[in-house]
Amino acid sequence: MLASKRVDLIIKQLRIVLEQVGIRLDEEMREEEIQRRIGALSLETIKSVRDTVKGLIKDLASHGECNTSWVSSKLMEFTDIICIASGLLKACSNSLKESHDVHIWRACLILQTVAQDLEVIANAHRCLASNPEMLARDLKLNP
């Protein structure tokens, strides 16, 4: 639940940054256009997250439980991806820090905040993945 709320905030923050640089997010894009803009690896990562969430929901809905070792492995997989994304955002922010443009300065601040939020999510994932009992309890409480 906490990660979900952080992700919602991250989406809002990234929307602000993208709009400031002139990218409109209201338009519907085909998969080919999305892949061209963000790359094949990023698109496959998004699909993997979507498929994992769908699988988790399906297991919880049909059995009332799921395989915690599978969820742990997926959490660690996503943690690695989150850490890479956080590092890239920090590098991007650091490369723009010297600018005196107010829009770029705001974008840097938002990117730093998003990177920190991603690190919090990654740490929570590591904690849950390393503690199967807590993960199983959390899944039963928050289906």
HURAGI-V689199 format. One record per backbone hydrogen bond with DSSP energy under -1.0 kcal/mol. NH is the residue of the N-H (numbers start at 0). CO is the residue of the C=O. Records with the same first field share a line. If there is no record, write none. Layout:
BEGIN
NH=CO  CO
END
This chain:
BEGIN
4=0
5=1
6=2
7=3
8=4
9=5
10=6
11=7
12=8
13=9
14=10
15=11
16=12
17=13
18=14
19=15
20=16
21=18
22=17
33=29
34=30
35=31
36=32
37=33
38=34
42=38
43=39
44=40
45=41
46=42
47=43
48=44
49=45
50=46
51=47
52=48
53=49
54=50
55=51
56=52
57=53
58=54
59=55
60=56
61=57
62=58
70=66
71=67
72=68
73=69
74=70
75=71
76=72
77=73
78=74
79=75
80=76
81=77
82=78
83=79
84=80
85=81
86=82
87=83
88=84
89=85
90=86
91=87
92=88
93=89
94=90
98=95
104=100
105=101
106=102
107=103
108=104
109=105
110=106
111=107
112=108
113=109
114=110
115=111
116=112
117=113
118=114
119=115
120=116
121=117
122=118
123=119
124=120
125=121
126=122
127=123
128=124
129=125
130=127
134=130
135=131
136=132
137=133
138=134
139=135
140=136
141=137
END
